């Protein structure tokens, strides 16, 4: 097994046109002996080694670990790609809280879900399909019940304020959502719906992090503007169905009352009404 992993490592290094010495330097090793030992199968990869190698050689963990990875028992498979990118998060407390979250979820056992694959639909249509499938006909949408109806776990976690929520793929079609338990309820509801959008629309990344202020903290690892825009559109349509709003706008005099009825923030309601041309 170690030799098989070593052969894959050597192939990836050579495809990147790196010598053992150059790869060792990029990985922060003192000399090439560690890389040589990995490639020859004399030394097994530890978790931290795998994280570094995946990042430096731009490979997924699956590239190095074939299905029969019984010898690497200590290597956590949940969120490996995200773990390898934790140092790119804006500060240490945030990185540590995400690492602790991944450890907790991994210790909780396998996660699966029965979320429908609505990749072929636009975000608005996908949200409508989900509401119809769950028999939801009026606000407020009980987003936690919808998500759990499809066996998608939601974990409320003490993340720093910089992180609203995240979703991590745990298999096919498994996902887990982490939401900042210290944020206001309206924000948490939108965050859960947003992360659900990533899963339902089958966005390609294995994880997505939602920062409260990207202008202050920078873009999360593997940020995709298109995916984030679609997830936002899905969340808005799921929590604030267009047909409901068109009816309610005649009965509710201001945005504050509408926001309370739909249990979303006034900011989210304002954006939704503007996008629908209702204000």
VEXRO-748416 format. One record per residue: x, y, z of N, C-alpha, C in turn; residue in three letters. Coordinates in steps of 0.001 Angstrom, whole numbers, padded with zeros to 6 digits, always signed. Layout:
<nodes>
XYZXYZXYZala ...
</nodes>
This chain:
<nodes>
+000818-001206+000000+000000+000000+000000+000859+001267+000000unk +001867+001314+000909+002743+002479+000979+003487+002682-000339unk +003855+001569-000994+004549+001680-002283+003615+002241-003351unk +002346+001836-003295+001371+002348-004264+001198+003855-004103unk +001086+004300-002866+000954+005738-002606+002225+006458-003044unk +003381+005839-002756+004653+006438-003148+004782+006581-004653unk +004294+005580-005388+004361+005648-006848+003492+006786-007378unk +002338+006986-006761+001462+008083-007167+002111+009431-006857unk +002777+009494-005710+003460+010726-005341+004566+011042-006353unk +005327+010025-006705+006409+010247-007670+005856+010707-009023unk +004753+010086-009466+004155+010468-010747+003680+011912-010721unk +003048+012312-009611+002553+013686-009493+003711+014679-009460unk +004789+014307-008775+005964+015197-008710+006574+015373-010085unk +006730+014270-010791+007359+014340-012110+006476+015092-013110unk +005158+014933-012991+004256+015690-013863+004372+017192-013592unk +004697+017540-012359+004890+018943-011990+006303+019429-012295unk +007129+018522-012837+008507+018838-013219+009326+019358-012034unk +009188+018641-010926+009941+018982-009722+010895+017840-009377unk +012067+018193-008916+012980+017182-008382+012566+016876-006950unk +013123+015810-006394+012839+015500-004999+013296+016637-004090unk +014432+017216-004412+014946+018334-003613+014011+019540-003679unk +013491+019842-004866+012600+020994-005022+011274+020770-004293unk +010736+019550-004389+009495+019261-003682+009700+019330-002172unk +010817+018786-001708+011113+018848-000272+011156+020290+000217unk +011750+021170-000567+011833+022572-000185+010442+023207-000111unk +009594+022896-001087+008232+023436-001096+007408+022926+000086unk +007709+021697+000513+006980+021110+001626+007549+021513+002979unk +008685+022174+002970+009290+022627+004217+010166+021601+004894unk +010586+020558+004160+011490+019563+004720+012935+020029+004556unk +013804+019552+005421+015197+019995+005409+015956+019488+004186unk +015617+018286+003729+016306+017727+002566+015362+016775+001835unk +015890+016139+000787+015048+015288-000060+014801+013904+000518unk +015404+013583+001652+015302+012217+002173+013866+011833+002519unk +013083+012799+003024+011697+012501+003384+010882+012163+002133unk +011043+012956+001091+010324+012707-000155+010748+011358-000739unk +012034+011087-000703+012548+009814-001205+011945+008644-000442unk +011804+008786+000886+011242+007712+001709+009768+007489+001388unk +009029+008588+001170+007625+008470+000791+007482+007720-000541unk +008272+008130-001505+008142+007569-002853+008566+006101-002896unk +009508+005734-002067+009975+004343-002051+009093+003442-001193unk +008140+004038-000483+007265+003252+000378+007887+002893+001707unk +009015+003533+002054+009669+003241+003329+009028+004002+004485unk +008243+005033+004156+007610+005844+005186+006165+006123+004760unk +005231+005924+005691+003824+006169+005382+003486+007641+005572unk +002548+008096+004770+002112+009486+004877+001309+009703+006151unk +001644+010753+006873+000816+011195+007987-000199+012207+007456unk -001159+012563+008296-002200+013502+007885-001604+014807+007404unk -000676+015358+008212-000107+016655+007851+000722+016584+006569unk +001386+015429+006347+002141+015251+005107+001209+015267+003897unk +000097+014542+004008-000856+014464+002906-001438+015839+002601unk -001769+016600+003634-002316+017944+003434-001354+018805+002629unk -000096+018790+003026+000911+019606+002349+001085+019175+000892unk +001181+017883+000685+001426+017369-000664+000261+017691-001593unk -000975+017530-001101-002154+017850-001918-002127+019308-002352unk -001768+020185-001435-001764+021616-001752-000649+021964-002733unk +000552+021465-002474+001705+021830-003293+001599+021257-004707unk +001113+020022-004824+001038+019371-006136-000334+019518-006793unk -001227+020240-006119-002556+020498-006686-003269+019207-007058unk -003300+018290-006115-003990+017012-006314-005009+016814-005189unk -006039+016043-005467-007004+015693-004432-006454+014520-003619unk -006917+014342-002391-006459+013183-001595-006732+011863-002285unk -007855+011797-003037-008210+010551-003700-007162+010119-004722unk -006429+011089-005273-005380+010753-006242-004334+009848-005597unk -004001+010140-004342-002953+009390-003654-003502+008162-002926unk -004784+008204-002553-005349+007136-001745-006356+006337-002551unk -006000+005190-003072-006961+004334-003765-007982+003801-002767unk -009072+003182-003234-010125+002737-002324-009637+001850-001192unk -008645+001010-001434-008163+000104-000393-007090+000773+000450unk -007493+001843+001195-006504+002596+001972-006509+002170+003440unk -006586+000847+003688-006697+000358+005052-005478+000668+005901unk -004306+000788+005296-003096+000981+006088-003006+002398+006621unk -003728+003327+006009-003632+004716+006464-004832+005002+007342unk -004963+004254+008410-006111+004359+009298-006196+005730+009934unk -005056+006341+010216-005062+007611+010933-005408+008798+010051unk -005554+008595+008759-005812+009716+007862-007307+010012+007781unk -007770+011165+008279-009179+011489+008178-009526+011863+006750unk -010602+011283+006226-010989+011585+004859-011926+012778+004795unk -012658+013048+005888-013587+014164+005868-012852+015502+005794unk -013156+016269+004783-012617+017618+004696-011119+017696+004508unk -010507+016678+003899-009053+016693+003746-008609+017903+002919unk -009319+018179+001818-008944+019320+000984-009064+020629+001761unk -010105+020744+002563-010277+021952+003373-009205+022039+004448unk -008883+020932+005075-007844+020946+006108-006516+021446+005535unk -006259+021058+004298-005002+021460+003670-004957+022955+003397unk -006109+023618+003443-006177+025041+003114-006412+025923+004332unk -006424+025340+005518-006773+026114+006708-005826+027286+006943unk -004579+027119+006567-003626+028203+006800-003940+029427+005947unk -004785+029265+004930-005169+030400+004098-006314+031203+004698unk -006918+030708+005783-007993+031460+006420-007419+032695+007101unk -008267+033738+007290-007732+035052+007677-007071+035137+009040unk -007429+034286+009979-006721+034319+011258-006773+032951+011922unk -005915+032757+012895-005702+031437+013477-006942+030909+014186unk -007673+031790+014873-008862+031344+015608-009897+030756+014663unk -010033+031370+013502-010982+030855+012516-010532+029496+011993unk -009259+029382+011657-008730+028113+011166-008906+027008+012202unk -008647+027324+013468-008764+026323+014529-010212+025889+014721unk -011140+026845+014655-012552+026493+014850-013047+025594+013723unk -012593+025833+012489-012983+024977+011367-012379+023577+011539unk -011129+023517+011963-010488+022218+012198-011224+021441+013286unk -011608+022127+014360-012349+021467+015443-013707+020971+014953unk -014345+021777+014118-015638+021365+013544-015483+020091+012720unk -014466+020039+011868-014244+018858+011036-013955+017628+011897unk -013163+017814+012955-012874+016697+013856-014157+016181+014510unk -015016+017105+014940-016270+016729+015599-017170+015935+014648unk -017328+016444+013432-018205+015779+012461-017650+014404+012112unk -016348+014333+011946-015730+013053+011599-015938+012028+012705unk -015828+012480+013945-016006+011572+015078-017460+011128+015225unk -018379+011884+014632-019806+011557+014731-020218+010418+013809unk -019342+010039+012892-019632+008918+012014-020029+009351+010617unk -020291+008389+009730-020600+008679+008325-021835+009556+008184unk -021800+010439+007207-022926+011323+006920-023418+011062+005505unk -024718+010984+005345-025295+010811+004021-026481+011747+003871unk -027012+011847+002692-028199+012668+002483-028939+012162+001259unk -030222+012533+001200-031050+012148+000062-031475+013369-000734unk -030657+014402-000706-030971+015623-001443-031114+015329-002929unk -032162+015854-003553-032309+015621-004997-031226+016359-005779unk -030868+015816-006908-029901+016459-007803-030668+017372-008747unk -030570+018694-008498-031290+019676-009304-030323+020544-010096unk -029178+019964-010428-028147+020697-011161-028662+021215-012499unk -029629+020518-013081-030134+020896-014391-031088+022089-014345unk -031474+022509-013136-032414+023621-012992-031696+024907-012603unk -032304+026032-012920-031814+027305-012425-032156+027414-010943unk -031422+028249-010184-031632+028316-008733-033082+028550-008320unk -033773+029487-008984-035165+029787-008625-036053+028559-008830unk -035896+027889-009953-036705+026705-010234-036376+025561-009273unk -035098+025439-008914-034696+024392-007967-035340+024631-006602unk -035386+025893-006169-036020+026217-004893-037515+025900-004939unk -038155+026256-006031-039577+025962-006174-039835+024457-006118unk -038968+023688-006766-039113+022224-006766-038998+021677-005340unk -038049+022196-004581-037844+021706-003226-039036+022051-002333unk -039560+023263-002457-040730+023662-001668-041926+022764-001990unk -042113+022501-003264-043231+021659-003680-043063+020242-003152unk -041849+019713-003233-041604+018349-002776-041846+018206-001281unk -041572+019279-000532-041750+019247+000924-043136+019716+001345unk -043979+020094+000398-045337+020508+000710-045429+021835+001426unk -044474+022735+001186-044479+024050+001839-045215+025029+000938unk -046278+025657+001484-047130+026505+000654-047228+027939+001159unk -046598+028250+002294-046661+029615+002824-045480+029861+003752unk -045165+031147+003964-044059+031458+004882-044548+031410+006333unk -043596+031319+007275-042152+031217+007057-041734+029781+006744unk -040749+029657+005889-040224+028339+005535-039407+027802+006713unk -039719+026603+007133-038982+025969+008225-037765+025259+007623unk -036728+026053+007396-035576+025574+006636-034889+024393+007301unk -034815+024413+008641-034159+023296+009324-034903+021991+009072unk -036239+022046+009051-037016+020841+008805-036844+020350+007366unk -036775+021290+006431-036585+020903+005035-035248+020192+004853unk -034210+020785+005411-032875+020216+005254-032792+018840+005913unk -033369+018735+007096-033309+017445+007794-034220+016410+007159unk -035238+016861+006441-036098+015939+005698-035270+015119+004710unk -034205+015731+004209-033326+015063+003256-032072+014511+003930unk -032125+014373+005260-031017+013776+006020-029708+014544+005856unk -029815+015856+005708-028621+016693+005614-028343+017275+006994unk -027284+016845+007682-027034+017302+009051-026694+018792+009112unk -027212+019450+010138-026868+020840+010437-026221+020860+011816unk -025036+021411+011907-024323+021501+013179-024140+022973+013529unk -024757+023402+014633-024560+024772+015120-023234+024813+015869unk -022355+025754+015501-020983+025752+016012-020565+027165+016402unk -019677+027252+017388-019143+028552+017812-017987+028964+016900unk -018310+029398+015684-017295+029947+014794-017051+031415+015150unk -015860+031936+014854-015662+033386+014967-016654+034126+014068unk -016910+035375+014374-017920+036138+013650-017620+036218+012153unk -016362+036054+011756-015981+036168+010348-016626+035105+009466unk -017066+033997+010050-017623+032884+009271-019096+032701+009589unk -019934+032819+008560-021378+032615+008758-021728+031131+008768unk -021154+030398+007817-021494+028986+007680-020517+028325+006720unk -020590+027010+006639-019818+026261+005664-020543+024964+005355unk -020230+024395+004212-020731+023079+003852-019545+022255+003379unk -019515+020999+003802-018422+020097+003439-019029+018819+002876unk -018512+018394+001743-018978+017145+001151-018333+015984+001883unk -019159+015021+002282-018659+013887+003044-018706+012593+002253unk -019143+012657+001024-019256+011476+000181-020233+011768-000928unk -020739+010757-001570-021701+010938-002654-022991+010221-002275unk -024069+010956-001933-024185+012417-001989-024199+013052-000602unk -023239+012731+000236-023241+013211+001607-022694+014618+001767unk -023317+015377+002672-022859+016723+003003-023126+016957+004485unk -022456+017944+005045-022782+018426+006381-022652+019946+006367unk -023586+020609+007032-023581+022072+007121-023198+022472+008523unk -022301+023424+008635-021991+024050+009904-022451+025492+009857unk -023175+025936+010878-023692+027304+010894-023282+027984+012194unk -022961+029262+012111-022503+030015+013270-023656+030215+014242unk -023598+029528+015378-024705+029557+016327-024831+030902+017039unk -023828+031753+016910-023860+033055+017574-024442+034157+016699unk -024762+033854+015453-025337+034851+014557-026849+034937+014756unk -027460+036067+014387-028920+036219+014533-029660+035138+013768unk -030868+034834+014224-031635+033734+013634-031887+033948+012144unk -032234+035160+011748-032500+035422+010342-031295+035117+009473unk -030137+035491+009975-028917+035238+009224-028624+033751+009158unk -028843+033042+010270-028603+031594+010284-029512+030890+009287unk -030759+031311+009218-031697+030683+008294-031238+030862+006847unk -030815+032086+006517-030356+032328+005147-029075+031544+004869unk -028190+031462+005859-026936+030723+005677-027203+029246+005404unk -028144+028661+006151-028469+027247+005941-029042+027037+004545unk -029953+027936+004129-030539+027823+002792-029469+027985+001711unk -028530+028896+001951-027429+029125+001000-026579+027862+000836unk -026207+027260+001957-025379+026046+001884-026156+024903+001238unk -027443+024827+001535-028283+023807+000898-028263+023988-000619unk -028231+025234-001067-028164+025512-002494-026934+024924-003147unk -025784+025038-002474-024559+024431-003014-024755+022931-003246unk -025427+022272-002291-025602+020826-002390-026631+020451-003453unk -027780+021099-003428-028855+020770-004365-028437+021034-005808unk -027696+022119-006014-027253+022465-007363-025990+021712-007761unk -025504+020862-006841-024342+020005-007091-023125+020809-007560unk -022836+021887-006839-021636+022656-007144-020409+021784-006916unk -019381+022018-007687-018297+021047-007832-017302+021008-006681unk -017098+022108-005987-016098+022100-004926-016523+021190-003781unk -015542+020640-003080-015848+019734-001970-016225+020485-000702unk -016054+021797-000701-016436+022600+000459-016625+024053+000044unk -017455+024766+000808-017675+026192+000601-017754+026867+001959unk -017039+027982+002110-017077+028770+003328-017686+030131+003002unk -018540+030618+003902-019192+031904+003690-018688+032910+004720unk -017888+033861+004274-017379+034900+005154-018414+036010+005298unk -018454+036623+006467-019408+037712+006696-019040+038952+005891unk -017749+039167+005682-017310+040358+004955-016074+040013+004129unk -016280+039505+002905-015135+039123+002067-014177+040274+001792unk -014682+041501+001780-013801+042644+001529-012794+042821+002655unk -013156+042390+003858-012266+042512+005010-011380+041291+005191unk -011924+040111+004879-011204+038871+005157-010631+038212+003915unk -010944+038752+002737-010493+038119+001512-011436+037000+001097unk -011180+036412-000037-012040+035342-000535-011703+034019+000154unk -012718+033223+000485-012465+031910+001086-011717+031012+000116unk -011105+029930+000610-010438+028979-000282-011399+028431-001328unk -010925+028301-002555-011696+027761-003674-012960+028576-003952unk -012886+029873-003743-014042+030748-003962-014480+030711-005422unk -015787+030636-005644-016355+030659-006985-017495+031668-007003unk -017319+032756-007713-018354+033785-007773-019660+033206-008327unk -019560+032417-009377-020761+031842-009989-021518+030964-008995unk -020802+030094-008292-021457+029205-007333-022100+029993-006200unk -021392+031012-005700-021934+031806-004593-023177+032574-005038unk -023153+033105-006246-024312+033840-006756-025510+032905-006892unk -025278+031697-007411-026369+030744-007555-026916+030310-006193unk -026026+030080-005227-026475+029674-003895-027280+030786-003234unk -026871+032030-003428-027637+033161-002898-029014+033233-003543unk -029060+033056-004860-030341+033083-005560-031262+031971-005099unk -030704+030788-004883-031490+029660-004392-032047+029962-003007unk -031191+030466-002110-031620+030739-000738-032731+031784-000703unk -032578+032838-001499-033595+033885-001535-034925+033333-002035unk -034877+032523-003086-036108+031957-003647-036734+030939-002704unk -035919+030211-001965-036442+029197-001056-037146+029840+000134unk -036550+030874+000697-037113+031513+001896-038150+032573+001567unk -038076+033137+000361-038972+034238-000020-039522+033964-001415unk -040405+032992-001495-040965+032581-002782-041600+033771-003499unk -041332+033899-004787-041788+035058-005548-043307+035181-005568unk -044004+034048-005733-045468+034114-005798-046069+034539-004465unk -045470+034103-003375-045953+034524-002070-045754+036025-001873unk -044577+036498-002249-044270+037916-002040-045187+038821-002859unk -045487+038410-004056-046360+039244-004891-047734+039407-004251unk -048206+038382-003588-049478+038479-002881-049338+039293-001596unk -048259+039045-000853-048100+039685+000447-047793+041175+000347unk -047191+041594-000740-046854+043010-000879-048103+043897-000826unk -049249+043338-001176-050490+044110-001137-051060+044214+000275unk -050599+043329+001176-051181+043283+002523-050252+043792+003616unk -048954+043930+003304-047991+044370+004308-047407+045710+003876unk -047474+046670+004793-047181+048055+004420-045707+048376+004315unk -044845+047597+004955-043420+047947+004893-042534+046701+004938unk -041257+046920+004674-040295+045827+004592-040119+045131+005937unk -040167+045896+007024-039978+045302+008352-041019+044229+008636unk -042273+044497+008281-043330+043518+008528-043165+042294+007639unk -042769+042523+006397-042523+041388+005501-041365+040535+006014unk -040305+041195+006465-039144+040462+006976-039530+039609+008172unk -040373+040133+009052-040814+039360+010218-041679+038177+009789unk -042533+038398+008806-043397+037308+008333-042574+036168+007748unk -041524+036510+007004-040709+035493+006334-039510+035058+007188unk -039329+035715+008329-038230+035405+009254-036871+035493+008569unk -036672+036605+007880-035392+036913+007265-034996+038322+007701unk -033763+038697+007405-033337+040052+007744-033997+041064+006805unk -034092+042292+007267-034644+043345+006419-033778+043556+005178unk -032474+043384+005339-031572+043530+004199-031873+042476+003131unk -032039+041225+003569-032347+040150+002620-033682+040397+001934unk -034666+040847+002697-035968+041133+002111-035883+042277+001108unk -035134+043301+001424-034989+044441+000511-034387+044009-000814unk -033320+043220-000750-032685+042734-001981-033646+041888-002801unk -034400+041033-002122-035322+040149-002832-036415+040961-003533unk -036969+041923-002841-038020+042742-003436-037497+043541-004626unk -036274+044049-004504-035681+044800-005612-035433+043896-006822unk -034917+042688-006559-034645+041766-007662-035916+041310-008372unk -037031+041310-007636-038324+040923-008239-039059+042113-008823unk -038498+043304-008667-039148+044504-009178-040379+044905-008416unk -040424+044564-007113-041595+044859-006296-041451+046130-005469unk -040294+046767-005548-040080+048074-004889-039379+049008-005868unk 
</nodes>
